[in-house]
Amino acid sequence: MSPWVQLRSASGHPFIYARMIRTADALARPGDIVNIYDRSGALFGRGLYNPDSMIVLRVLAYGDEPIDDAFWRRKLSEALALRRRLCLDEVTDAYRLVHAEGDGLSGLIVERYADCLVLEVFSLGMYQRAAALAAKMSELLGTPSSLDRPARAGAGWRVVVRVDEAVERMEGFRADHPESSEVRELTIREHGVRYRVDVTGGHKTGFFCDQRDNRRRFAELCRDAQVLDLCCYTGGFSLCAKLLGEAADVTAVDLDEGALAVARENANLNQTRISFVHADAFIYLRQMIANARQFGTVVLDPPKLAHTRNDIEDALRKYHDLNYLALQVVRPGGLFVTCSCSGLVSGDVFLETVHRAARRLRRPLQLLDRTGAGPDHPVMLNCPESAYLKVLWLRVAERMSGSD
């Protein structure tokens, strides 16, 4: 019989916190699959248990569905079937195969990069099962091939498992980190652009698959423009602007020297020229403002600023200040694309934060669209924060006349 947990309160959300738990079986161990009972004693569902985590339970199934080998295989099969239906292989060999709560597998992300699977885990229970899940996904996928390389006889999927140090602290365990992995950098292709991906040392899983559709759309709006790519990481928006959008010139700024080194490799790989600047975005923008330098098209895609609920207030101040500065380097009538990947900051709050920065400058904004991650990042409506990526497409008007 499985260990159990009884709830004091519950909702349809897959996260259950300590305050929502009445009592737990003394036999339940961190990482166990447990039966979950509601306050009346009725079976509520089953999930992964970790009393050392802020998220004590991650619900995997509601009702009496068993969490067995057939369950894991079915969930992975459903996730893979969706990606195949999206026909992603026609445009890229890099996309998200499993989107955690969005695919009903809380705490697990799986990215496909060419012939490599990168698992990013956010819970002890998923870490304990990562190798087995990678083996199941490899079997379901079949022999790997990519847009650059046909399938090689006898070659299987390479696998990297990643756990952020912050997750280790929150979940109370120490993972084996992949620095010694045979897989380091590999090459992927997206919309005809080639990218090097550092799957062991890069941010998140090494590349931002979530911005794939936004990169392509951004490129379509860059013809003959002077483009500024702030927090450029490995140059995704910059390369698309230059190669697909035929931008006149592109300046790409990032503080991470390692990311910029890969970005330069990517520019060389695609035989194009981009001006890379190693600088803090805040300092760089203040310099451009002091020099009265402006750009026709600006994209701002900072890293995640709110990791916990305690970070939200500080994150909103940073979003406001970054956008306040960035708006000042957009030419009148220019395009401003601004992003947030903080799931704890809602789309409406992010929009209001950017609007407040514009009002402070007396620069009206014309909202062209609001987008997010691609469809390989599905969102379950009972977990809205998994729609973490917010992208605002804005036309920036001239400063309004009159006194402040």
C-alpha positions as CSV (number, residue, x, y, z in Angstrom):
1,M,0.0,0.0,0.0
2,S,1.3,3.4,-1.0
3,P,2.2,6.0,1.7
4,W,-0.4,8.7,2.1
5,V,-0.9,12.4,2.8
6,Q,-4.2,14.0,4.0
7,L,-5.1,17.5,3.1
8,R,-6.5,20.3,5.1
9,S,-7.5,22.1,1.9
10,A,-7.0,21.6,-1.8
11,S,-7.7,23.2,-5.2
12,G,-7.3,22.1,-8.8
13,H,-3.7,23.5,-8.8
14,P,-1.0,20.8,-9.0
15,F,1.1,22.5,-6.3
16,I,0.2,21.7,-2.7
17,Y,2.0,23.6,0.1
18,A,2.7,22.7,3.7
19,R,-0.1,24.9,5.1
20,M,-2.6,22.9,3.0
21,I,-1.6,19.5,4.6
22,R,-3.2,18.1,7.7
23,T,-1.1,15.1,8.3
24,A,1.3,12.7,6.5
25,D,2.2,9.0,6.8
26,A,5.4,8.5,8.8
27,L,6.5,6.0,6.2
28,A,6.4,8.6,3.4
29,R,9.9,9.5,2.2
30,P,11.1,12.5,0.1
31,G,10.5,11.7,-3.6
32,D,7.8,9.0,-2.9
33,I,4.6,8.7,-4.9
34,V,1.8,9.1,-2.3
35,N,-1.9,8.7,-2.2
36,I,-3.5,12.0,-1.5
37,Y,-6.7,12.2,0.6
38,D,-9.0,15.2,1.1
39,R,-10.1,16.4,4.5
40,S,-13.1,14.0,4.5
41,G,-10.8,11.0,3.8
42,A,-11.8,10.5,0.2
43,L,-9.0,9.8,-2.4
44,F,-8.1,13.1,-4.0
45,G,-5.3,11.9,-6.3
46,R,-1.7,10.9,-6.3
47,G,1.5,12.8,-6.6
48,L,5.2,13.3,-5.7
49,Y,5.9,14.1,-2.0
50,N,8.8,16.1,-0.6
51,P,8.4,17.4,3.0
52,D,11.7,19.4,2.6
53,S,10.3,21.5,-0.2
54,M,8.1,24.6,-0.2
55,I,5.9,22.6,-2.7
56,V,5.3,19.5,-0.5
57,L,3.1,17.8,-3.1
58,R,3.1,17.9,-6.9
59,V,-0.2,16.3,-8.1
60,L,0.3,14.0,-11.1
61,A,-3.2,12.4,-11.2
62,Y,-6.6,13.1,-9.8
63,G,-8.9,10.3,-8.6
64,D,-7.8,6.7,-8.5
65,E,-5.4,6.6,-11.5
66,P,-2.3,4.6,-10.6
67,I,1.2,6.1,-11.1
68,D,2.9,3.1,-12.7
69,D,5.0,2.4,-15.8
70,A,1.9,2.6,-18.0
71,F,1.1,6.1,-16.6
72,W,4.6,7.5,-17.3
73,R,4.6,6.0,-20.8
74,R,1.1,7.4,-21.6
75,K,2.0,10.9,-20.4
76,L,5.2,11.0,-22.5
77,S,3.4,9.5,-25.5
78,E,0.7,12.2,-25.3
79,A,3.4,14.9,-25.1
80,L,5.3,13.5,-28.0
81,A,2.1,13.1,-30.1
82,L,1.3,16.8,-29.6
83,R,4.7,17.9,-30.8
84,R,4.5,15.7,-33.9
85,R,1.1,17.2,-34.7
86,L,2.7,20.6,-34.6
87,C,5.1,19.6,-37.4
88,L,8.0,21.2,-35.6
89,D,10.5,19.0,-37.3
90,E,9.8,20.9,-40.6
91,V,11.4,24.1,-39.2
92,T,13.7,23.1,-36.3
93,D,15.4,20.3,-34.5
94,A,15.2,22.1,-31.2
95,Y,11.9,22.2,-29.3
96,R,10.3,21.3,-26.0
97,L,9.0,17.8,-25.7
98,V,7.6,18.0,-22.1
99,H,6.5,21.3,-20.5
100,A,6.1,20.3,-16.9
101,E,2.6,21.2,-15.6
102,G,1.5,22.0,-19.1
103,D,1.9,18.3,-20.0
104,G,0.7,17.0,-16.6
105,L,4.3,16.1,-15.4
106,S,5.0,18.7,-12.7
107,G,8.7,19.3,-12.1
108,L,9.9,18.0,-15.5
109,I,11.0,19.7,-18.6
110,V,12.5,17.8,-21.6
111,E,14.0,19.7,-24.6
112,R,15.2,18.1,-27.8
113,Y,18.4,19.5,-29.3
114,A,19.4,17.7,-32.5
115,D,20.3,14.2,-31.2
116,C,20.3,15.2,-27.5
117,L,17.6,15.2,-24.9
118,V,18.1,17.7,-22.0
119,L,16.0,17.1,-18.9
120,E,15.7,20.0,-16.5
121,V,14.1,18.9,-13.3
122,F,12.6,21.0,-10.5
123,S,11.7,18.3,-7.9
124,L,13.4,15.6,-6.1
125,G,10.8,13.0,-7.2
126,M,11.4,13.8,-10.9
127,Y,15.2,13.8,-10.4
128,Q,15.0,10.3,-8.9
129,R,13.1,9.1,-12.0
130,A,15.0,11.1,-14.7
131,A,17.1,8.3,-16.1
132,A,14.1,6.0,-16.4
133,L,12.0,8.8,-18.0
134,A,14.8,9.6,-20.5
135,A,15.0,6.0,-21.5
136,K,11.2,5.9,-22.1
137,M,11.3,9.1,-24.2
138,S,14.3,7.8,-26.2
139,E,12.4,4.6,-27.0
140,L,9.2,6.5,-28.0
141,L,11.2,8.9,-30.2
142,G,13.0,6.2,-32.2
143,T,16.3,6.8,-33.9
144,P,17.5,10.4,-33.7
145,S,18.1,12.5,-36.8
146,S,18.3,16.3,-37.2
147,L,18.0,18.9,-39.9
148,D,21.8,18.9,-40.4
149,R,22.5,15.2,-40.0
150,P,20.5,12.1,-41.1
151,A,20.0,9.3,-38.7
152,R,23.3,7.4,-38.0
153,A,23.1,3.6,-37.9
154,G,23.1,2.4,-34.3
155,A,23.2,5.9,-32.8
156,G,20.9,6.6,-29.9
157,W,19.8,9.7,-28.1
158,R,22.4,11.4,-25.9
159,V,21.0,12.5,-22.5
160,V,21.8,15.4,-20.1
161,V,20.0,15.9,-16.8
162,R,20.2,19.4,-15.3
163,V,19.2,20.7,-11.9
164,D,19.7,24.4,-11.0
165,E,21.4,25.0,-7.7
166,A,18.5,27.0,-6.4
167,V,16.2,24.0,-7.0
168,E,18.7,21.8,-5.1
169,R,18.4,24.2,-2.1
170,M,14.6,24.4,-2.3
171,E,14.2,20.6,-2.7
172,G,16.8,19.6,-0.2
173,F,19.1,17.4,-2.3
174,R,22.4,17.4,-4.2
175,A,22.3,16.3,-7.9
176,D,25.1,14.9,-10.0
177,H,25.9,17.9,-12.3
178,P,26.6,17.3,-16.0
179,E,30.0,19.1,-16.3
180,S,31.7,15.8,-17.0
181,S,29.2,14.8,-19.6
182,E,30.4,13.9,-23.1
183,V,27.8,16.3,-24.5
184,R,28.9,19.9,-24.4
185,E,28.2,22.1,-27.4
186,L,26.1,20.9,-30.3
187,T,24.5,22.6,-33.3
188,I,20.8,23.0,-34.0
189,R,18.9,24.7,-36.8
190,E,15.8,26.9,-36.5
191,H,14.1,28.6,-39.5
192,G,17.4,28.0,-41.5
193,V,19.6,29.7,-38.8
194,R,22.2,27.6,-37.1
195,Y,23.0,27.9,-33.4
196,R,25.6,26.4,-31.1
197,V,24.0,25.2,-27.9
198,D,25.9,24.6,-24.6
199,V,23.6,22.0,-23.0
200,T,25.6,21.7,-19.8
201,G,26.8,25.2,-19.1
202,G,24.2,27.5,-20.8
203,H,21.2,29.1,-19.1
204,K,18.2,26.8,-18.4
205,T,18.8,24.0,-20.9
206,G,21.2,25.9,-23.2
207,F,18.8,27.7,-25.6
208,F,15.5,29.5,-25.4
209,C,13.1,27.4,-27.6
210,D,10.2,29.4,-26.2
211,Q,11.1,32.4,-28.3
212,R,11.2,30.5,-31.6
213,D,8.0,32.0,-33.1
214,N,8.8,35.5,-31.7
215,R,12.3,35.5,-33.2
216,R,10.8,34.7,-36.7
217,R,8.1,37.4,-36.3
218,F,10.6,39.9,-35.0
219,A,12.8,39.4,-38.1
220,E,9.8,40.2,-40.4
221,L,9.7,43.7,-38.8
222,C,13.4,44.5,-39.1
223,R,14.1,45.2,-42.8
224,D,16.6,48.0,-43.2
225,A,16.3,48.8,-39.4
226,Q,19.0,49.6,-36.9
227,V,18.3,47.0,-34.3
228,L,19.3,46.8,-30.6
229,D,19.1,43.4,-28.9
230,L,19.3,43.9,-25.1
231,C,20.1,40.8,-22.9
232,C,20.8,39.0,-26.2
233,Y,22.1,35.8,-24.6
234,T,23.5,33.7,-27.5
235,G,22.1,36.0,-30.2
236,G,18.8,34.5,-31.3
237,F,16.9,37.7,-32.0
238,S,20.0,39.4,-33.4
239,L,20.7,36.6,-35.9
240,C,17.1,36.4,-37.1
241,A,17.0,40.2,-37.5
242,K,20.1,40.1,-39.7
243,L,19.7,36.9,-41.6
244,L,16.0,36.6,-42.0
245,G,14.9,40.2,-41.6
246,E,17.7,41.9,-43.5
247,A,18.3,44.5,-40.8
248,A,20.7,47.3,-41.7
249,D,22.8,46.7,-38.6
250,V,22.4,44.9,-35.3
251,T,23.9,45.7,-31.9
252,A,23.6,42.9,-29.3
253,V,24.3,43.5,-25.6
254,D,24.7,41.1,-22.7
255,L,26.6,40.9,-19.4
256,D,27.3,37.2,-19.6
257,E,30.7,36.7,-21.2
258,G,30.1,33.0,-21.8
259,A,26.8,33.7,-23.6
260,L,28.4,36.4,-25.7
261,A,31.2,34.0,-26.7
262,V,28.6,31.6,-28.0
263,A,26.8,34.4,-29.7
264,R,29.9,35.3,-31.6
265,E,30.4,31.7,-32.6
266,N,26.8,31.8,-33.9
267,A,27.5,34.9,-36.0
268,N,30.6,33.2,-37.5
269,L,28.7,30.0,-38.0
270,N,26.1,31.9,-40.1
271,Q,28.7,34.1,-41.8
272,T,27.1,37.3,-40.6
273,R,28.3,40.4,-38.8
274,I,26.8,41.7,-35.6
275,S,28.2,44.2,-33.1
276,F,28.4,42.5,-29.7
277,V,28.8,44.6,-26.6
278,H,29.7,43.1,-23.2
279,A,27.9,45.4,-20.8
280,D,25.2,45.6,-18.1
281,A,21.9,46.6,-19.9
282,F,21.2,49.4,-17.3
283,I,24.7,50.9,-17.8
284,Y,24.6,50.5,-21.6
285,L,21.2,52.2,-21.9
286,R,22.2,55.1,-19.7
287,Q,25.3,55.6,-22.0
288,M,23.1,55.6,-25.1
289,I,20.7,58.1,-23.6
290,A,23.6,60.4,-22.6
291,N,24.9,60.1,-26.2
292,A,21.3,60.7,-27.7
293,R,21.6,57.4,-29.6
294,Q,18.4,55.8,-30.7
295,F,17.4,52.7,-32.7
296,G,14.5,51.9,-35.0
297,T,13.8,48.5,-33.5
298,V,14.6,47.4,-29.9
299,V,14.1,44.0,-28.2
300,L,14.5,43.6,-24.5
301,D,14.5,40.0,-23.1
302,P,16.0,40.0,-19.6
303,P,16.5,36.8,-17.6
304,K,13.9,35.6,-15.0
305,L,13.7,38.3,-12.3
306,A,11.1,36.8,-9.9
307,H,12.1,33.3,-8.8
308,T,9.8,33.3,-5.7
309,R,6.9,35.3,-4.5
310,N,9.2,37.2,-2.2
311,D,11.0,38.5,-5.4
312,I,8.0,40.0,-7.1
313,E,8.2,43.5,-5.7
314,D,11.9,43.9,-6.5
315,A,11.3,42.3,-10.0
316,L,8.6,44.8,-10.8
317,R,11.0,47.7,-9.9
318,K,13.6,46.2,-12.2
319,Y,11.1,45.7,-15.1
320,H,10.0,49.3,-14.7
321,D,13.5,50.7,-14.6
322,L,14.7,48.6,-17.6
323,N,11.8,49.5,-19.7
324,Y,12.0,53.1,-18.7
325,L,15.5,53.2,-20.0
326,A,14.9,51.1,-23.1
327,L,12.0,53.2,-24.2
328,Q,14.3,56.2,-24.4
329,V,16.5,54.7,-27.0
330,V,13.6,53.8,-29.4
331,R,13.1,56.3,-32.2
332,P,9.7,57.9,-32.5
333,G,7.5,55.5,-34.5
334,G,9.9,52.7,-33.7
335,L,9.2,49.1,-32.6
336,F,9.8,48.0,-29.1
337,V,9.5,44.3,-28.2
338,T,9.7,43.7,-24.4
339,C,9.6,40.4,-22.6
340,S,9.2,38.8,-19.2
341,C,9.8,35.2,-18.4
342,S,8.8,35.5,-14.7
343,G,5.9,33.2,-14.3
344,L,4.9,34.8,-11.0
345,V,4.4,38.2,-12.8
346,S,1.1,38.1,-14.7
347,G,0.7,39.4,-18.2
348,D,-1.6,42.2,-17.1
349,V,0.8,43.3,-14.3
350,F,3.7,43.3,-16.7
351,L,1.8,45.4,-19.3
352,E,0.9,47.9,-16.6
353,T,4.5,48.1,-15.5
354,V,5.7,48.9,-19.0
355,H,2.8,51.4,-19.5
356,R,3.7,53.1,-16.2
357,A,7.3,53.5,-17.5
358,A,6.0,55.0,-20.7
359,R,3.6,57.4,-18.9
360,R,6.6,58.6,-16.8
361,L,8.3,59.5,-20.1
362,R,5.1,60.9,-21.6
363,R,5.6,58.5,-24.6
364,P,2.4,56.9,-25.8
365,L,2.6,53.3,-26.6
366,Q,0.5,51.6,-29.4
367,L,0.0,47.9,-28.5
368,L,0.3,45.8,-31.6
369,D,0.1,42.4,-30.0
370,R,0.7,40.2,-26.9
371,T,2.3,36.9,-27.5
372,G,4.1,34.2,-25.5
373,A,5.9,30.9,-25.9
374,G,5.3,28.6,-28.9
375,P,2.7,25.8,-28.8
376,D,5.3,23.3,-27.7
377,H,4.9,25.0,-24.3
378,P,1.2,24.2,-23.6
379,V,-0.5,25.6,-20.5
380,M,-3.0,23.8,-18.3
381,L,-5.5,26.3,-17.2
382,N,-5.3,25.1,-13.6
383,C,-1.7,26.3,-13.5
384,P,-1.7,29.7,-15.2
385,E,1.8,30.6,-14.1
386,S,3.2,28.0,-16.6
387,A,2.3,30.6,-19.2
388,Y,5.4,32.3,-18.0
389,L,6.6,34.1,-21.1
390,K,5.0,37.5,-21.9
391,V,6.0,39.4,-25.0
392,L,4.6,42.9,-25.8
393,W,4.8,44.3,-29.3
394,L,4.7,48.1,-29.1
395,R,5.0,51.1,-31.4
396,V,6.5,54.0,-29.5
397,A,5.3,57.5,-30.3
398,E,7.1,60.8,-29.8
399,R,7.2,62.4,-26.4
400,M,4.0,64.3,-25.6
401,S,4.4,68.1,-25.3
402,G,3.5,70.0,-22.2
403,S,4.8,70.1,-18.7
404,D,5.0,67.1,-16.4
